[in-house]
C-alpha cells in the first residue's frame, strides 16, 4: 500500500528549521484546552479550564487565533473533524456518514466521541481550540462526562458580553472580496472606494449571514440555546465577564489576564 507520508529528505530545510523553532518555543508553554463553540471558547486544561462564550460578532473569532498562537494550540472544527472521520472511514466516521446520508443530525454522543479521538493527535499535545461544540446544555453535560473520564473539567467560563445593537452594527457593515477573502467594514475598515476591493477594483459582496435578518435569527438561536450553557457553568462558579464592546486590543488584554 502506498504511503501518503512525505519523506523527510523531500521537505525544504527552511520548513524543517521553522518547525523546530516553533517546537522549541512551544516546549515552555503551559498546556491549554480551548473550545470555540458558536464563537465560544472553552479551556479544558486539567489544572485551569476556561470557556469563552458569546454571540456571533462579539469578537471571539478575533481573539481565538491570538490565543492559538500564544499557547501553541491546534484548531479542531467540529465540521472538519466529522468530514475527516468520514473520509478516513473510522468506526465513528462510518456511523456519522450513515446519519448524514439519511439527512439526520449526527448524535451528540458521536460528536463527543470524534472530539475525544481528535484530542489525542500529536499536534494537540499542548492543547486545542474546539470549534462548534457544545452549543446546548445537553452537549455541555456530555462533554463534561467525557472530560471527567480523563480527569479534566471546566474551571473558568469567559462570557463575551456585548449588546445586540452593537453586534448588528459590527456584522451588517461587513463586506468581503470573494476571491481573496479580504474583508472590509463600512464604518471600521472601509474600502478606498465604497463597494470596491482596494487591490483589484472588483466589487465587494455581503455574505448572506451578515444581513440584519439572518443576524436576528442567529441571535435568537444563541439566546435560546447557548445562554443556558452560560447559566450551566455559572452554577459551577466558573463564569467571568468580558467587556466585548471594547476595542480588540483591550479585549485581548482582558483575556490574557484571565489566562495568566
MOWOSUL-V793157 format. One record per pair of residues at least 12 apart in sequence whose C-alpha atoms are under 7 Angstrom apart, sorted by the first residue. I is the first residue (numbers start at 1). GAP is how many residues later the second one is. Records with the same first field share a line. If there is no record, write none. Layout:
BEGIN
I = GAP ; GAP
END
This chain:
BEGIN
26 = 46
29 = 42
31 = 14 ; 95 ; 96
32 = 12 ; 13 ; 39 ; 94 ; 95 ; 96
33 = 12 ; 94 ; 95 ; 96
34 = 16 ; 17 ; 94 ; 95 ; 96
35 = 16 ; 94 ; 95 ; 96
36 = 93 ; 94 ; 95 ; 96
37 = 93 ; 94 ; 95 ; 96 ; 97 ; 98
38 = 94 ; 97
39 = 14 ; 15 ; 16 ; 17 ; 21 ; 22
40 = 12 ; 13 ; 14 ; 20
41 = 12
42 = 115
43 = 111
44 = 108 ; 109 ; 110
45 = 107
46 = 105 ; 106 ; 107
48 = 107
49 = 104 ; 105 ; 106 ; 107
50 = 104 ; 105 ; 106 ; 107 ; 108
51 = 105 ; 106 ; 107
52 = 105 ; 106 ; 107 ; 108
53 = 105 ; 106 ; 107
54 = 105 ; 106 ; 107
55 = 164 ; 167
57 = 110 ; 113 ; 114
58 = 102 ; 104 ; 109 ; 186
59 = 185
63 = 189
72 = 54
73 = 51 ; 53 ; 54 ; 55 ; 56
74 = 49 ; 50 ; 53 ; 54 ; 55
75 = 53 ; 54 ; 55
76 = 52 ; 53 ; 54 ; 55
77 = 53 ; 54 ; 55
78 = 53 ; 54 ; 55
92 = 18 ; 22
108 = 31
112 = 31
135 = 90 ; 91
136 = 89 ; 90 ; 93
137 = 91 ; 92 ; 95
155 = 83
156 = 82 ; 83
157 = 76 ; 81 ; 82 ; 83
158 = 81 ; 82 ; 83 ; 84
159 = 80 ; 81 ; 82 ; 83
160 = 81 ; 82 ; 83 ; 84
161 = 80 ; 81 ; 82 ; 83
162 = 81 ; 82 ; 83
168 = 44
171 = 39
172 = 38 ; 39 ; 40
173 = 12 ; 13 ; 14
174 = 12 ; 32 ; 36
175 = 29 ; 30 ; 31
176 = 28 ; 29 ; 30
177 = 20 ; 27 ; 28
178 = 27
242 = 12
END
